[in-house]
Amino acid sequence: MRIVVLGAGLIGVASAWFLAEAGHEVVVVDRQPEPARETSFANGGQISTSHAEPWANPATPLKILRWLGREDAPLLWRLRADTAQWGWGLAFLRECTPERTRTNIRAILALALDSRARLKALRRELGLEYDCLERGILHYYTDAAEFARAVPQAEFMQRFGCERIVESAAECLAIEPALKDSTLPIVGGTYTREDESGDAHRFTVALAEHCMRRGVAFRHGSVDGLETRGGRFAAARLASGGSIAADACVVALGSYSPLLLRPLGLRIPVYPAKGYSITIPLAPDAPAPSVSLTDDGAKIVISRLGQRLRVAGTAEFTGYDTSINPARIAPLVRRVRQIFPRLAFRDEAVEPWAGLRPATPGNVPLIGPTPIGGLFVNTGHGTLGWTMAVGSGRLLADLVSGNPPAIDPAPYRVGRILR
């Protein structure tokens, strides 16, 4: 088939690769001049199966209430006259029950574990270079109550194949010695040895080059609508004029996917959660960590990408605003200085960034066909787009091609939540 993929971020390029591998003629369209220039550009860098617990969990509603009015809150909800935001927020609260949390963790883990294994295989097959470190991910805690809550979650994940091992404070410092200088005592942690870190932007650009060698065409331009005939997808209409006809279409536009689908009567509960990151250049002898870290108390992740340190986190629900708020950057800088006081860097050397993560209420992505024939979606990955990208691309390609998927596609069906 001739297939048009809308979006050249991690998810779109991974989808294009596996579709081309399956023998389809693929055209990728993105409004940016090169791949991975938006949400996939400067994320936290983690391949993190150990981060499968969704934002929507029983502990979150009380935390949100505590954080109200705090400009530097890890999760900031800016109330807007936006029915999509309110509807998403109510659905989010429904996902915070213990039963829904466990169900969502299982779905996230299944896709994340499959994706991690496929990423390792793809890296070997294509010789991809993207500042990858295979040193695992350490979740560390500076609050005893947070650590106590993490222990049963880690044990639950182990039952479903995620090797998230509980570690003492001393064991955490042995895993990542750079934590020994922290001004906040480390009380314990969990460690997932098989998790990884790497530069998502570099990976996406490299995979896009391999896609082009396989015959995938990349076109620059905005799509302002989808055309259908007889209940089936027919073409993607370009804002600059003209259209791209195809047998099928994959909408992988991240947070912008629902805006394109809405005129067709398809309403998916994907809403943008603005995340922030900073990138700090490192001197050759800098006392920086080499194990990727998750600071659950501050809701940030820390990854070494060559001679750079990437620190990312927080979620701000403020619609489609991509501006950088200094009040949201300051906590990231402050936390790095608390945890790594010997890591000398100047504020002016810090590179701030903000991007819109496409979030579903339960953090389970939407992958597969829509009620419109030939129209598919691959979106809603929240904070785990890098973790799930390769597995999502393969699952999508299998569903488009009619091949038996390696994992059960039911938890990611679009139809389960279309309204």
C-alpha positions as CSV (number, residue, x, y, z in Angstrom):
1,M,0.0,0.0,0.0
2,R,0.9,3.7,-0.3
3,I,0.8,5.1,3.3
4,V,1.2,8.6,4.5
5,V,2.6,9.1,8.0
6,L,1.8,12.5,9.6
7,G,4.6,13.5,12.0
8,A,8.3,13.0,11.9
9,G,9.0,12.7,15.6
10,L,10.1,9.5,17.4
11,I,6.7,7.8,16.9
12,G,6.2,8.8,13.3
13,V,9.7,7.8,12.1
14,A,9.5,4.5,14.0
15,S,6.2,3.8,12.3
16,A,7.6,4.7,8.9
17,W,10.6,2.4,9.4
18,F,8.5,-0.7,10.2
19,L,5.9,0.1,7.5
20,A,8.7,0.3,4.9
21,E,10.2,-2.9,6.3
22,A,6.8,-4.5,5.7
23,G,7.0,-3.5,2.0
24,H,4.8,-0.5,1.9
25,E,5.5,2.7,0.0
26,V,5.7,5.4,2.7
27,V,5.6,9.2,2.7
28,V,6.3,11.1,5.9
29,V,5.0,14.7,6.3
30,D,6.0,17.1,9.0
31,R,5.8,20.9,9.4
32,Q,9.3,21.1,10.6
33,P,12.3,21.1,8.1
34,E,13.9,18.0,9.7
35,P,12.8,15.1,12.0
36,A,12.4,15.4,15.8
37,R,12.3,19.2,16.1
38,E,9.4,19.3,18.6
39,T,8.4,16.9,21.4
40,S,11.2,14.5,20.5
41,F,13.9,17.2,20.5
42,A,15.2,17.5,24.1
43,N,13.3,15.0,26.3
44,G,14.7,13.3,29.4
45,G,16.6,10.7,27.4
46,Q,15.4,7.6,29.2
47,I,14.3,4.2,27.9
48,S,12.5,3.6,31.2
49,T,10.3,0.5,31.6
50,S,10.7,1.2,35.3
51,H,8.7,4.4,34.9
52,A,5.5,2.5,34.1
53,E,3.4,3.9,37.0
54,P,1.2,6.5,35.4
55,W,0.6,10.0,36.6
56,A,-2.9,8.9,37.4
57,N,-2.5,6.9,40.5
58,P,-4.2,7.0,44.0
59,A,-1.5,9.3,45.5
60,T,-1.8,12.0,42.8
61,P,-5.1,13.9,43.6
62,L,-3.9,14.8,47.1
63,K,-0.5,15.9,45.7
64,I,-2.2,18.1,43.1
65,L,-4.2,19.8,45.9
66,R,-1.0,20.4,47.9
67,W,0.7,21.9,44.8
68,L,-2.2,24.3,43.9
69,G,-0.9,27.9,43.7
70,R,2.7,26.8,43.4
71,E,4.3,28.1,40.2
72,D,7.1,25.6,40.6
73,A,4.9,22.6,41.3
74,P,5.9,19.3,39.6
75,L,2.4,19.0,38.2
76,L,0.8,22.4,37.4
77,W,-2.8,22.6,36.2
78,R,-3.7,26.0,34.7
79,L,-7.5,26.2,34.5
80,R,-8.7,27.4,31.1
81,A,-12.0,27.9,29.4
82,D,-11.3,24.7,27.4
83,T,-13.8,21.9,27.4
84,A,-11.1,19.5,26.2
85,Q,-9.0,20.3,29.3
86,W,-11.9,19.8,31.7
87,G,-13.0,16.6,30.1
88,W,-9.5,15.2,30.1
89,G,-9.1,16.2,33.8
90,L,-12.2,14.4,34.9
91,A,-11.1,11.3,32.9
92,F,-7.7,11.6,34.6
93,L,-9.3,11.5,38.1
94,R,-11.3,8.4,37.1
95,E,-8.0,6.7,36.3
96,C,-6.6,7.3,39.8
97,T,-8.2,4.3,41.4
98,P,-6.0,1.4,42.5
99,E,-7.6,-1.0,40.0
100,R,-7.3,1.4,37.0
101,T,-3.7,2.1,38.0
102,R,-2.8,-1.6,38.1
103,T,-4.5,-2.2,34.7
104,N,-2.6,0.8,33.2
105,I,0.7,-0.3,34.6
106,R,0.3,-3.7,33.0
107,A,-0.5,-2.2,29.6
108,I,2.4,0.3,29.8
109,L,4.8,-2.4,30.8
110,A,3.9,-4.8,28.1
111,L,4.6,-2.2,25.4
112,A,7.6,-0.7,27.1
113,L,9.3,-4.1,27.6
114,D,8.6,-5.1,23.9
115,S,9.9,-1.7,22.8
116,R,13.1,-1.8,24.8
117,A,14.0,-5.2,23.3
118,R,13.3,-4.1,19.8
119,L,15.3,-0.9,20.3
120,K,18.4,-3.0,21.3
121,A,17.9,-5.2,18.2
122,L,17.4,-2.2,15.9
123,R,20.5,-0.5,17.3
124,R,22.6,-3.6,16.6
125,E,21.1,-4.1,13.1
126,L,21.6,-0.6,11.9
127,G,24.6,0.5,14.0
128,L,22.8,3.5,15.4
129,E,24.8,6.1,17.4
130,Y,22.9,8.4,19.8
131,D,24.9,8.7,23.0
132,C,23.4,5.5,24.3
133,L,24.4,4.3,27.8
134,E,23.4,0.8,28.9
135,R,23.9,1.4,32.6
136,G,20.3,1.0,33.8
137,I,18.0,3.5,35.5
138,L,18.2,4.2,39.3
139,H,15.1,5.7,41.0
140,Y,16.4,7.4,44.1
141,Y,14.4,8.8,47.0
142,T,15.2,11.6,49.5
143,D,11.9,11.1,51.4
144,A,11.3,8.0,53.4
145,A,7.6,8.0,52.8
146,E,8.0,8.2,49.0
147,F,10.5,5.3,49.2
148,A,8.1,3.2,51.2
149,R,5.4,3.7,48.7
150,A,7.8,2.8,45.8
151,V,8.6,-0.6,47.3
152,P,5.2,-2.4,46.6
153,Q,5.1,-0.7,43.1
154,A,8.5,-2.1,42.3
155,E,7.4,-5.6,43.5
156,F,4.2,-5.3,41.4
157,M,6.2,-4.4,38.3
158,Q,8.5,-7.4,38.8
159,R,5.5,-9.7,38.5
160,F,5.0,-8.5,34.9
161,G,8.6,-8.7,33.8
162,C,10.2,-5.4,34.9
163,E,13.3,-6.2,36.9
164,R,13.0,-3.1,39.2
165,I,15.0,-4.1,42.3
166,V,14.7,-2.4,45.6
167,E,18.1,-1.0,46.8
168,S,19.3,0.4,50.1
169,A,20.8,3.9,50.4
170,A,24.3,2.4,50.4
171,E,23.6,0.3,47.4
172,C,22.2,3.4,45.5
173,L,25.5,5.2,46.2
174,A,27.5,2.2,45.0
175,I,25.4,2.1,41.7
176,E,26.0,5.9,41.1
177,P,28.8,7.3,43.2
178,A,28.1,10.9,42.0
179,L,25.1,10.8,44.5
180,K,27.5,10.7,47.5
181,D,27.9,14.5,47.5
182,S,24.1,15.1,47.6
183,T,23.0,17.7,50.1
184,L,19.8,15.8,50.5
185,P,20.4,12.3,52.0
186,I,19.5,9.4,49.8
187,V,17.2,7.1,51.8
188,G,16.9,4.2,49.2
189,G,15.9,3.5,45.6
190,T,15.0,1.0,43.0
191,Y,17.3,-0.1,40.1
192,T,16.4,-1.5,36.7
193,R,19.6,-2.8,35.1
194,E,18.3,-3.3,31.6
195,D,16.9,0.2,31.2
196,E,18.9,2.6,29.1
197,S,19.5,6.3,28.2
198,G,20.2,8.1,25.0
199,D,19.5,11.1,22.8
200,A,16.1,10.7,21.3
201,H,16.7,13.5,18.7
202,R,19.9,11.9,17.5
203,F,18.2,8.5,17.3
204,T,15.3,9.8,15.3
205,V,17.5,11.7,12.8
206,A,19.6,8.6,12.3
207,L,16.6,6.3,11.9
208,A,15.1,8.8,9.4
209,E,18.3,8.5,7.3
210,H,17.9,4.8,7.2
211,C,14.2,5.2,6.3
212,M,15.3,7.3,3.3
213,R,17.8,4.7,2.2
214,R,14.9,2.2,2.2
215,G,12.8,4.5,0.0
216,V,10.7,6.5,2.5
217,A,10.0,10.0,1.2
218,F,10.0,12.9,3.7
219,R,8.0,16.1,2.8
220,H,8.1,19.4,4.6
221,G,4.6,21.0,5.1
222,S,1.6,21.4,7.4
223,V,-1.4,19.2,7.0
224,D,-4.7,21.1,7.6
225,G,-7.2,18.4,7.0
226,L,-8.0,14.8,6.0
227,E,-10.2,13.9,3.1
228,T,-12.4,10.8,3.1
229,R,-14.5,9.0,0.5
230,G,-17.1,6.4,1.2
231,G,-16.1,6.2,4.9
232,R,-12.4,5.6,4.0
233,F,-9.3,7.8,4.2
234,A,-8.5,9.3,0.8
235,A,-5.9,12.0,1.1
236,A,-4.1,14.4,3.5
237,R,-4.7,18.0,2.5
238,L,-1.7,20.4,2.7
239,A,-2.0,23.9,4.0
240,S,0.2,25.1,1.2
241,G,-2.2,23.7,-1.4
242,G,-2.7,20.3,-2.9
243,S,-3.0,17.0,-1.2
244,I,-1.2,13.6,-0.8
245,A,-3.4,10.7,-1.8
246,A,-2.7,7.3,-0.2
247,D,-4.3,4.0,0.7
248,A,-3.9,4.6,4.4
249,C,-2.8,7.3,6.8
250,V,-1.1,7.2,10.2
251,V,-1.7,10.2,12.4
252,A,1.4,10.5,14.7
253,L,1.2,14.2,15.4
254,G,1.5,13.9,19.2
255,S,-0.5,16.5,21.0
256,Y,-1.9,17.9,17.7
257,S,-3.4,14.6,16.7
258,P,-6.9,15.3,18.2
259,L,-7.1,18.7,16.4
260,L,-6.7,17.0,13.1
261,L,-9.1,14.2,13.9
262,R,-11.9,16.3,15.5
263,P,-13.4,17.6,12.2
264,L,-14.0,13.9,11.2
265,G,-16.0,13.3,14.3
266,L,-13.2,11.4,16.1
267,R,-12.6,12.7,19.6
268,I,-9.6,11.1,21.3
269,P,-8.7,12.1,24.9
270,V,-5.2,13.3,24.2
271,Y,-4.2,16.6,25.8
272,P,-0.8,18.4,25.8
273,A,1.3,18.3,29.0
274,K,4.1,20.7,28.7
275,G,7.4,19.3,29.9
276,Y,10.6,21.2,30.5
277,S,14.2,20.3,30.2
278,I,17.6,21.8,30.7
279,T,20.9,20.7,29.0
280,I,24.1,21.4,30.8
281,P,27.5,21.2,29.0
282,L,30.0,19.0,30.9
283,A,33.7,19.5,31.3
284,P,35.7,16.3,30.5
285,D,36.4,15.7,34.2
286,A,33.0,16.8,35.5
287,P,31.7,14.8,38.5
288,A,28.5,14.0,36.7
289,P,26.4,10.8,36.9
290,S,26.7,8.1,34.2
291,V,23.8,6.0,35.4
292,S,20.4,7.5,34.3
293,L,18.5,8.7,37.3
294,T,14.9,9.3,38.3
295,D,14.2,11.7,41.2
296,D,10.7,10.7,42.1
297,G,10.3,13.3,44.8
298,A,11.0,16.2,42.4
299,K,9.4,14.4,39.4
300,I,12.6,14.8,37.2
301,V,14.9,12.6,35.3
302,I,18.6,13.0,34.7
303,S,20.6,11.5,31.8
304,R,24.1,11.8,30.6
305,L,24.3,12.3,26.9
306,G,28.0,12.3,26.0
307,Q,29.4,15.6,27.3
308,R,26.0,16.9,28.2
309,L,23.7,16.4,31.2
310,R,20.0,16.4,30.3
311,V,17.6,17.1,33.2
312,A,13.8,17.0,32.4
313,G,10.5,16.8,34.1
314,T,7.4,18.5,35.5
315,A,4.1,18.7,33.7
316,E,2.2,21.9,33.0
317,F,-1.4,21.7,31.7
318,T,-1.8,25.0,29.9
319,G,-3.1,24.1,26.4
320,Y,-0.8,24.5,23.4
321,D,1.5,27.1,24.9
322,T,5.1,26.2,24.2
323,S,6.8,29.3,25.8
324,I,9.5,28.7,28.4
325,N,8.5,29.9,31.8
326,P,11.7,30.7,33.9
327,A,9.8,29.7,37.1
328,R,9.5,26.2,35.7
329,I,13.2,26.0,34.7
330,A,14.5,27.3,38.1
331,P,13.5,24.1,40.1
332,L,15.4,21.9,37.6
333,V,18.6,24.0,38.1
334,R,18.1,24.1,41.8
335,R,17.6,20.4,42.2
336,V,20.8,19.6,40.2
337,R,22.8,21.8,42.5
338,Q,21.3,20.1,45.5
339,I,22.0,16.6,44.3
340,F,25.3,17.3,42.6
341,P,26.9,20.3,44.5
342,R,30.3,19.7,43.0
343,L,29.0,19.9,39.4
344,A,30.1,23.5,38.6
345,F,28.2,25.2,35.8
346,R,27.1,28.7,35.0
347,D,23.4,29.6,34.7
348,E,24.0,31.2,31.3
349,A,25.4,27.9,30.0
350,V,22.2,26.1,30.7
351,E,20.0,25.4,27.6
352,P,16.3,25.5,28.5
353,W,13.6,23.8,26.4
354,A,9.9,23.1,26.6
355,G,7.8,20.6,24.6
356,L,4.2,19.3,24.6
357,R,3.8,15.6,25.6
358,P,0.7,14.0,24.2
359,A,-1.0,12.5,27.3
360,T,-4.0,10.2,27.7
361,P,-5.7,10.2,31.1
362,G,-4.2,6.9,32.0
363,N,-0.9,7.3,30.1
364,V,-1.7,4.3,27.9
365,P,-1.2,5.3,24.2
366,L,-3.6,4.9,21.4
367,I,-2.3,2.7,18.6
368,G,-4.3,1.2,15.8
369,P,-7.2,1.7,13.4
370,T,-10.0,4.3,13.8
371,P,-13.7,3.8,12.7
372,I,-12.7,5.4,9.4
373,G,-11.2,2.8,7.0
374,G,-7.5,3.2,6.3
375,L,-7.0,5.8,9.0
376,F,-4.8,4.9,12.0
377,V,-3.4,6.7,15.0
378,N,-0.2,6.3,17.0
379,T,-0.2,8.9,19.7
380,G,-0.8,9.6,23.4
381,H,2.5,8.3,24.9
382,G,2.9,11.0,27.5
383,T,6.3,11.0,29.1
384,L,7.2,7.6,27.7
385,G,7.4,8.3,23.9
386,W,11.1,7.5,23.8
387,T,10.6,4.3,25.9
388,M,7.7,3.1,23.7
389,A,8.6,4.4,20.3
390,V,10.1,1.4,18.6
391,G,7.5,-1.0,20.0
392,S,4.7,1.3,19.0
393,G,6.1,1.6,15.5
394,R,6.2,-2.1,15.1
395,L,2.7,-2.7,16.6
396,L,1.3,-0.1,14.3
397,A,2.9,-1.6,11.2
398,D,1.6,-5.0,12.1
399,L,-1.9,-3.7,12.5
400,V,-1.8,-1.8,9.2
401,S,-0.4,-4.8,7.4
402,G,-2.7,-7.4,9.0
403,N,0.1,-9.3,10.6
404,P,-0.2,-11.0,14.0
405,P,1.3,-8.5,16.6
406,A,3.8,-9.7,19.1
407,I,1.8,-8.2,22.0
408,D,-1.9,-8.0,22.6
409,P,-3.1,-4.7,20.9
410,A,-6.4,-4.5,22.9
411,P,-5.2,-2.2,25.6
412,Y,-4.2,0.4,23.0
413,R,-7.3,0.2,20.8
414,V,-8.6,3.6,19.8
415,G,-12.2,2.3,20.0
416,R,-11.9,1.6,23.7
417,I,-12.1,5.4,24.5
418,L,-13.5,7.1,21.4
419,R,-16.5,9.2,22.4
